Amino acid sequence: MLSFSLLQVSHHVPLPPLTKPPHHSSPLSKTLHFSPKQRLPRQFLSKTLRRFLSISNSSVSPSPEDGFEVELGRLLALLPREMRRRVSEHPEHLYLVEVVMDLGRKPLARFPSGDFVLSDCPITLQDLQHATSQVGDFAIDNRAGISRTLHRISAIRNRKGQIIGLTCRVGRAIQGSASLLRDLVQDGASLLFIGPPGVGKTTIIREIARMLANDYKKRVMIVDTSNEIGGDGDIPHPGIGNARRMQVPDSDMQHKVLIEAVENHMPQVIVIDEIGTKLEAMAASTIAQRGIQLVATAHGLTIENLIMNPSLDMLVGGIQSVTLGDEEANRRGVQKTVLERKGPSTFSCGVEIISKTELRVHHSLEATVDAILSGRSPYAEVCKMISPGVKKEVESEPAFQTSSEKKDEVSVDDFHLTDERNSHNELTSESLLDMGDNSLEHEAPLCLYVYGILETSVIQGINQLKMDAAVQLTDNISDADALLALQSKLKKNAKIQAAAKSHDIPIYVTKTSSLEQITKAIRALMNSHANGLKGSRTEENTKLSEKIDALEEARIAVMQVVIPKGEPVELLPRSSHIMSLQIDFIQKYQLETERIGTEPEARLRILPYQTRFDANSKFTETVGTDSGVDNFLSATGDTNGPPFSTDRLPLLPD
């Protein structure tokens, strides 16, 4: 530390006496001399002293106005000089995700575009010791941080407890990240955020805490499990605004800290990160019963994951098995033993984080849980961030397929069972691919998500099949058109299966990671993709053509025969759906129709205005303006009225 004694100062510049900073010795002193002719302004001298004192006192915390670049510089200070230079020169250095340093391996910097090697020299113990000496103490969970920043340093230890690896993760406070949920936050709804690690749950709840404390002037208390929300150190990060923060000394005691926050500090809002145990779920339920708004996160992909998790099902009301009576079971059309929600949900709304710019909002978490337990697909509001502003695009869609709804999982063995079938299928696949290539020339490439298989092997298979332009790999499962996975790995990961199910992505599995199996799987999924595109187009064109044909037929019959001549006309046989469209069209002319014949020869007859049915009519029913399409058959099969029929009427030219 430095202490300064001013031995000679101009008498024109009076100075207050200087004292040494407390708890610091003065091993080094410097003397500043000013000539009597120099007249220094008081402001200049005071600024100079403040600058020197700020250098001498290392305990002074950084200013809240420091930008993200300054905070990123504090994290990069953990790295050797050459590694810092490589990171700074990278075009995406402001979007750095994390830096990984493992003993004896090359250091990696992870960016949104991929991994980047920072040095060809492997990491040594001296590099790790240099980094750990500049951060705080590592807690029981092997996490540490940099004071008043959101960065997280996680350690990997050997069996002797020595640190042999570090993961330096960059933390950011992004204002506006919760703008899609401003209406729910303003209404006082309790929000539960669900998503896989790294998708941005902590960033969103940090911004919600700041929004509630600063914008809506509420008393917000953050229970910070591992200092991820408020940052490391005793002074919280300015990203949480005026919200207060309680640190958790031991993650096993988080449920007690939750109750303590309510009983001692009288908050209006409690913000919790990573509810993971049954005790924490019970504490959150107790707090919700006291009328306090809750904002929390939990690991999972969908709400169905929470329902099936016995430790966290209390967050959605709890699940219990109920035995129904015979009448009730018959009325519902279900088995006698069913699952039902036990009580009210702890949270009023659930938010599934699909990506950093897309959320799936369940406005009524209880209704969503009830729908899932009854086997129905709940509907949710999907919010997409179009621009960094407040703009959003909202649409309603089925949230996901429940476990009762089957999803096809295609195995390579389904296509190749024997050697003979191998050769036959390869010829067939090649011919189908040749046919599909022409139709896919102008199509976007198929995005493939790979799990459990080395990407280099998949790329090699794609190159071998010469499909570089038709297939591309993606790291985001929400952007994928298909999932290629190793069967043994996929069975052990229910999250990947749930993610594919929620995004309606077909799954292709291989038993081994051999190049032969991978190429067969890629060929199979490309065939299915090509046939799906071709079939869907053909089917859509066929249905559209059939509808236009049927409506045009009814229009010509009405305009050329029924209205001008007053005669009935029998239309050609159609399906029930097409006939319903024809009836809606004919009713616009205030005409009546009747259905004659049986499937597949069922058809409509258009009746003129003057046609009347007497009491002795043998028809059972007439379809009027208020009637639907049912099976209306005559008792003898004879037609009523004058015998008149027309052949297929030509379509009018376009």
ZAMARGU-4260 file (C-alpha; in steps of 0.2 Angstrom, whole numbers, plus 5000, padded with zeros to 4 digits):
<rodrens>
0) 5000/5000/5000 | 5005/5018/4998 | 5004/5032/5010 | 5008/5050/5006 | 5015/5064/5016
5) 5015/5082/5009 | 5031/5090/5016 | 5030/5106/5006 | 5015/5114/5000 | 5011/5132/4994
10) 5004/5143/5007 | 4991/5148/4994 | 4983/5131/4993 | 4977/5126/5011 | 4975/5107/5012
15) 4965/5097/5025 | 4976/5085/5035 | 4979/5068/5028 | 4978/5052/5038 | 4983/5034/5033
20) 4970/5022/5028 | 4964/5011/5042 | 4972/4994/5045 | 4986/4997/5032 | 5004/5000/5036
25) 5015/5013/5026 | 5031/5004/5021 | 5033/5016/5007 | 5031/5035/5007 | 5032/5048/4994
30) 5035/5066/4995 | 5027/5079/4983 | 5036/5096/4982 | 5027/5112/4976 | 5036/5128/4973
35) 5029/5144/4982 | 5026/5151/4965 | 5015/5137/4959 | 4996/5140/4962 | 4987/5123/4960
40) 4968/5124/4960 | 4960/5115/4975 | 4949/5104/4963 | 4965/5098/4954 | 4973/5093/4970
45) 4958/5084/4978 | 4955/5074/4962 | 4974/5069/4962 | 4973/5063/4980 | 4957/5054/4977
50) 4965/5045/4963 | 4980/5040/4973 | 4970/5034/4988 | 4959/5024/4977 | 4975/5015/4970
55) 4981/5013/4988 | 4965/5005/4995 | 4962/4989/4985 | 4946/4985/4995 | 4936/4999/4986
60) 4923/4990/4976 | 4921/4994/4957 | 4908/5006/4952 | 4891/5000/4947 | 4893/5010/4931
65) 4906/4998/4924 | 4901/4991/4908 | 4901/4973/4902 | 4917/4975/4894 | 4925/4979/4911
70) 4917/4964/4919 | 4923/4953/4905 | 4941/4960/4907 | 4940/4954/4925 | 4936/4937/4920
75) 4950/4937/4906 | 4962/4943/4919 | 4962/4925/4925 | 4970/4919/4909 | 4988/4920/4904
80) 4993/4935/4893 | 4993/4926/4876 | 4976/4918/4879 | 4969/4935/4884 | 4975/4942/4867
85) 4968/4927/4857 | 4951/4930/4865 | 4951/4949/4863 | 4955/4946/4844 | 4941/4935/4841
90) 4926/4943/4832 | 4914/4936/4844 | 4923/4940/4860 | 4909/4950/4867 | 4898/4935/4866
95) 4910/4923/4875 | 4901/4909/4883 | 4914/4901/4894 | 4933/4897/4895 | 4938/4879/4899
100) 4955/4875/4906 | 4959/4857/4910 | 4976/4851/4916 | 4987/4844/4901 | 4974/4849/4888
105) 4973/4864/4876 | 4962/4878/4883 | 4946/4881/4874 | 4935/4897/4872 | 4917/4893/4868
110) 4907/4905/4857 | 4890/4904/4850 | 4898/4899/4833 | 4908/4885/4841 | 4924/4881/4851
115) 4940/4890/4848 | 4957/4884/4854 | 4966/4898/4863 | 4983/4890/4864 | 4993/4876/4857
120) 5002/4874/4874 | 4993/4863/4886 | 4987/4870/4903 | 4999/4868/4917 | 4997/4868/4936
125) 5004/4886/4937 | 4991/4892/4925 | 4977/4885/4936 | 4985/4892/4952 | 4986/4909/4944
130) 4968/4909/4940 | 4962/4902/4957 | 4973/4915/4966 | 4962/4929/4959 | 4945/4923/4963
135) 4936/4920/4980 | 4936/4904/4990 | 4928/4889/4982 | 4913/4883/4992 | 4907/4865/4995
140) 4899/4865/4978 | 4916/4869/4970 | 4910/4886/4964 | 4918/4903/4966 | 4916/4920/4958
145) 4923/4937/4955 | 4917/4951/4967 | 4902/4961/4960 | 4902/4952/4944 | 4890/4938/4938
150) 4904/4927/4932 | 4905/4909/4939 | 4921/4899/4941 | 4918/4880/4943 | 4932/4868/4948
155) 4936/4850/4945 | 4946/4841/4958 | 4956/4825/4958 | 4954/4812/4972 | 4966/4821/4983
160) 4956/4837/4982 | 4968/4847/4970 | 4961/4857/4957 | 4964/4850/4939 | 4951/4859/4929
165) 4942/4876/4928 | 4926/4881/4919 | 4925/4900/4918 | 4907/4904/4913 | 4903/4922/4908
170) 4888/4930/4917 | 4878/4944/4909 | 4864/4955/4915 | 4853/4958/4900 | 4840/4972/4902
175) 4824/4968/4891 | 4826/4949/4892 | 4810/4948/4902 | 4800/4960/4891 | 4789/4946/4884
180) 4782/4943/4901 | 4780/4960/4907 | 4761/4959/4908 | 4762/4943/4919 | 4774/4951/4930
185) 4764/4967/4932 | 4748/4956/4936 | 4757/4949/4951 | 4757/4931/4944 | 4769/4918/4952
190) 4780/4911/4938 | 4789/4895/4937 | 4802/4894/4923 | 4807/4877/4916 | 4821/4874/4904
195) 4838/4864/4901 | 4854/4871/4908 | 4862/4886/4898 | 4845/4892/4890 | 4844/4908/4900
200) 4833/4905/4916 | 4844/4914/4928 | 4846/4929/4916 | 4827/4931/4915 | 4823/4929/4933
205) 4837/4942/4937 | 4829/4954/4925 | 4811/4951/4933 | 4818/4954/4950 | 4825/4971/4944
210) 4809/4975/4935 | 4798/4971/4951 | 4810/4981/4962 | 4813/4996/4951 | 4798/4998/4940
215) 4784/4992/4951 | 4792/4997/4968 | 4790/4980/4976 | 4799/4973/4991 | 4809/4959/4982
220) 4820/4947/4991 | 4832/4935/4981 | 4837/4919/4989 | 4853/4916/4979 | 4859/4898/4980
225) 4876/4899/4972 | 4877/4918/4970 | 4872/4917/4951 | 4858/4930/4952 | 4866/4943/4962
230) 4885/4939/4959 | 4899/4935/4970 | 4904/4946/4985 | 4894/4954/4999 | 4889/4969/4988
235) 4876/4962/4975 | 4878/4966/4956 | 4868/4981/4950 | 4859/4970/4938 | 4846/4966/4951
240) 4842/4984/4954 | 4835/4988/4971 | 4831/4970/4975 | 4839/4963/4991 | 4849/4947/4991
245) 4851/4933/5004 | 4865/4921/5001 | 4864/4903/5005 | 4879/4896/5015 | 4875/4878/5011
250) 4863/4872/4997 | 4856/4859/5008 | 4849/4873/5019 | 4840/4883/5005 | 4823/4878/5012
255) 4827/4886/5029 | 4833/4902/5021 | 4817/4903/5011 | 4807/4903/5027 | 4819/4915/5036
260) 4817/4927/5021 | 4798/4927/5023 | 4798/4928/5042 | 4812/4941/5045 | 4811/4953/5030
265) 4793/4955/5025 | 4795/4953/5006 | 4781/4955/4993 | 4791/4944/4981 | 4803/4930/4983
270) 4815/4925/4969 | 4822/4908/4970 | 4835/4899/4958 | 4835/4881/4955 | 4822/4872/4966
275) 4828/4854/4966 | 4823/4845/4982 | 4807/4840/4990 | 4810/4851/5005 | 4813/4867/4994
280) 4797/4863/4985 | 4787/4861/5001 | 4795/4878/5007 | 4789/4886/4991 | 4772/4879/4993
285) 4771/4886/5011 | 4777/4903/5005 | 4764/4903/4991 | 4750/4900/5004 | 4755/4916/5013
290) 4751/4927/4998 | 4768/4931/4992 | 4772/4932/4973 | 4785/4918/4968 | 4797/4918/4954
295) 4808/4902/4953 | 4817/4891/4941 | 4818/4872/4939 | 4827/4860/4928 | 4817/4851/4915
300) 4811/4852/4897 | 4792/4852/4899 | 4779/4853/4913 | 4777/4834/4910 | 4794/4832/4917
305) 4789/4840/4933 | 4773/4830/4934 | 4784/4814/4933 | 4797/4820/4946 | 4792/4814/4963
310) 4803/4828/4971 | 4795/4842/4962 | 4777/4837/4958 | 4772/4848/4973 | 4776/4863/4963
315) 4761/4859/4951 | 4749/4853/4964 | 4755/4836/4968 | 4749/4820/4959 | 4739/4806/4967
320) 4731/4790/4960 | 4712/4789/4961 | 4700/4774/4959 | 4684/4779/4949 | 4667/4770/4950
325) 4661/4760/4936 | 4649/4773/4930 | 4662/4787/4931 | 4675/4777/4922 | 4662/4773/4908
330) 4657/4791/4907 | 4675/4797/4905 | 4680/4782/4894 | 4695/4778/4905 | 4701/4764/4916
335) 4696/4764/4934 | 4713/4770/4941 | 4718/4787/4935 | 4730/4801/4940 | 4723/4817/4946
340) 4730/4833/4953 | 4731/4833/4972 | 4729/4851/4976 | 4731/4869/4970 | 4747/4873/4961
345) 4761/4883/4970 | 4763/4893/4954 | 4749/4901/4944 | 4759/4902/4927 | 4772/4891/4919
350) 4785/4896/4906 | 4795/4884/4896 | 4810/4892/4889 | 4813/4885/4871 | 4827/4896/4867
355) 4834/4913/4871 | 4821/4922/4860 | 4806/4910/4861 | 4795/4906/4876 | 4780/4894/4879
360) 4768/4902/4892 | 4755/4892/4901 | 4743/4905/4908 | 4735/4892/4919 | 4747/4879/4926
365) 4733/4870/4934 | 4723/4868/4918 | 4739/4862/4909 | 4742/4849/4922 | 4724/4843/4922
370) 4725/4841/4903 | 4741/4831/4903 | 4735/4819/4916 | 4719/4817/4906 | 4729/4813/4891
375) 4725/4829/4881 | 4737/4841/4874 | 4737/4857/4883 | 4737/4874/4873 | 4750/4887/4877
380) 4755/4904/4871 | 4771/4904/4861 | 4780/4921/4862 | 4794/4925/4850 | 4806/4940/4851
385) 4807/4947/4834 | 4818/4962/4838 | 4828/4968/4854 | 4813/4979/4858 | 4797/4975/4866
390) 4789/4967/4849 | 4783/4950/4851 | 4773/4938/4840 | 4760/4928/4849 | 4752/4912/4843
395) 4742/4898/4851 | 4747/4880/4848 | 4747/4863/4857 | 4761/4863/4869 | 4767/4846/4867
400) 4762/4828/4864 | 4759/4818/4880 | 4766/4802/4884 | 4750/4793/4879 | 4752/4800/4861
405) 4764/4788/4852 | 4779/4795/4842 | 4787/4785/4829 | 4805/4780/4832 | 4814/4774/4817
410) 4828/4761/4818 | 4840/4757/4805 | 4836/4739/4808 | 4818/4742/4802 | 4825/4746/4785
415) 4840/4733/4784 | 4836/4716/4792 | 4846/4704/4781 | 4860/4705/4768 | 4848/4702/4754
420) 4836/4716/4760 | 4852/4727/4762 | 4856/4726/4744 | 4838/4728/4739 | 4835/4743/4751
425) 4851/4751/4745 | 4845/4751/4727 | 4828/4757/4732 | 4836/4770/4743 | 4847/4776/4729
430) 4833/4777/4717 | 4822/4786/4729 | 4836/4798/4733 | 4839/4802/4715 | 4820/4806/4713
435) 4821/4816/4729 | 4836/4826/4724 | 4826/4834/4710 | 4812/4839/4721 | 4824/4845/4735
440) 4835/4855/4724 | 4826/4871/4728 | 4822/4866/4746 | 4831/4872/4762 | 4844/4859/4769
445) 4838/4847/4782 | 4844/4851/4799 | 4850/4836/4809 | 4853/4836/4827 | 4865/4822/4833
450) 4866/4814/4850 | 4878/4801/4856 | 4887/4800/4840 | 4903/4809/4835 | 4899/4823/4823
455) 4914/4820/4813 | 4908/4802/4809 | 4891/4810/4804 | 4900/4823/4793 | 4910/4809/4785
460) 4894/4799/4781 | 4886/4814/4774 | 4901/4817/4763 | 4901/4799/4758 | 4883/4800/4752
465) 4887/4817/4743 | 4873/4826/4753 | 4883/4841/4759 | 4871/4853/4752 | 4855/4843/4758
470) 4860/4840/4776 | 4868/4851/4789 | 4871/4848/4807 | 4863/4860/4821 | 4867/4862/4840
475) 4849/4868/4843 | 4836/4854/4844 | 4822/4867/4842 | 4829/4871/4824 | 4831/4852/4819
480) 4821/4843/4807 | 4826/4826/4813 | 4836/4818/4827 | 4850/4805/4824 | 4855/4796/4840
485) 4864/4781/4847 | 4851/4769/4854 | 4860/4765/4870 | 4863/4783/4874 | 4845/4789/4869
490) 4837/4776/4881 | 4846/4784/4896 | 4842/4802/4892 | 4823/4806/4894 | 4826/4824/4892
495) 4832/4822/4874 | 4817/4811/4870 | 4805/4824/4878 | 4813/4838/4868 | 4811/4829/4852
500) 4793/4825/4856 | 4789/4843/4861 | 4796/4849/4844 | 4788/4835/4834 | 4805/4829/4828
505) 4806/4811/4820 | 4820/4801/4829 | 4832/4789/4820 | 4843/4778/4830 | 4858/4767/4826
510) 4864/4752/4837 | 4882/4756/4834 | 4892/4771/4829 | 4900/4763/4813 | 4900/4772/4797
515) 4889/4759/4788 | 4875/4761/4801 | 4877/4780/4800 | 4876/4781/4781 | 4861/4769/4782
520) 4852/4780/4794 | 4855/4796/4784 | 4849/4788/4769 | 4833/4782/4777 | 4829/4799/4785
525) 4832/4808/4768 | 4821/4795/4759 | 4807/4799/4773 | 4810/4818/4771 | 4809/4817/4752
530) 4793/4806/4752 | 4785/4817/4766 | 4788/4832/4755 | 4781/4824/4740 | 4767/4815/4748
535) 4761/4831/4758 | 4761/4841/4742 | 4752/4828/4732 | 4739/4826/4746 | 4736/4844/4748
540) 4735/4847/4729 | 4723/4832/4728 | 4712/4838/4742 | 4711/4856/4736 | 4707/4850/4718
545) 4693/4839/4725 | 4685/4853/4735 | 4686/4865/4720 | 4678/4852/4709 | 4664/4848/4721
550) 4660/4866/4724 | 4661/4871/4706 | 4649/4856/4702 | 4636/4862/4715 | 4637/4880/4708
555) 4634/4875/4690 | 4620/4864/4695 | 4612/4878/4705 | 4614/4892/4692 | 4611/4882/4676
560) 4597/4869/4681 | 4589/4871/4699 | 4586/4890/4699 | 4581/4893/4680 | 4573/4877/4676
565) 4566/4872/4694 | 4572/4854/4692 | 4581/4844/4705 | 4599/4839/4702 | 4609/4824/4709
570) 4627/4828/4712 | 4641/4815/4710 | 4646/4804/4725 | 4657/4813/4737 | 4664/4810/4754
575) 4655/4816/4770 | 4667/4831/4772 | 4665/4837/4754 | 4646/4835/4755 | 4646/4846/4770
580) 4655/4859/4761 | 4643/4858/4746 | 4628/4859/4759 | 4635/4875/4766 | 4637/4882/4748
585) 4620/4877/4743 | 4612/4885/4758 | 4618/4902/4753 | 4605/4901/4739 | 4591/4896/4751
590) 4589/4879/4743 | 4587/4862/4751 | 4597/4846/4749 | 4594/4828/4753 | 4606/4814/4754
595) 4603/4798/4745 | 4612/4782/4743 | 4624/4773/4754 | 4643/4774/4756 | 4653/4774/4745
600) 4639/4780/4733 | 4632/4793/4744 | 4628/4809/4735 | 4617/4825/4737 | 4601/4830/4728
605) 4598/4849/4726 | 4579/4852/4727 | 4571/4868/4719 | 4560/4881/4728 | 4543/4873/4722
610) 4547/4855/4728 | 4536/4851/4743 | 4535/4834/4752 | 4518/4828/4756 | 4513/4817/4771
615) 4515/4801/4762 | 4533/4804/4757 | 4543/4789/4759 | 4559/4799/4764 | 4563/4799/4782
620) 4571/4816/4783 | 4575/4831/4773 | 4591/4842/4775 | 4586/4860/4777 | 4595/4875/4781
625) 4596/4870/4800 | 4601/4851/4796 | 4618/4843/4795 | 4623/4828/4784 | 4617/4811/4791
630) 4612/4795/4783 | 4595/4800/4775 | 4589/4784/4765 | 4572/4781/4757 | 4562/4766/4762
635) 4562/4759/4745 | 4577/4767/4738 | 4566/4776/4725 | 4569/4795/4722 | 4556/4808/4725
640) 4550/4820/4712 | 4552/4819/4693 | 4566/4808/4687 | 4580/4820/4682 | 4598/4817/4683
645) 4613/4825/4675 | 4630/4818/4670 | 4646/4826/4677 | 4645/4845/4674 | 4661/4853/4666
650) 4671/4865/4676 | 4670/4883/4671 | 4687/4889/4663 | 4698/4899/4674
</rodrens>
